[in-house]
Amino acid sequence: MEKKTSDNTIAKLIVLFVSVGIGSFICAILERTEMNVWFARGIGACATIVAGFLCSLVARKLGRNKDS
């Protein structure tokens, strides 16, 4: 049981770091345009949320396939 909990925690941390990296990358690109900086940051935050959901979904599907 302990191994499954630590694997789950590691997977959550990886998803968190990947999604924040993607959101920061998109925000950095959009801040260089002539767009208002707050719109760029909002879009970066939305990209972080979407990337987090997608990475979490992929991690769950991979975990289910590994258990089967």
Beta strands, then each sheet from edge to edge (+ up, - down):
end
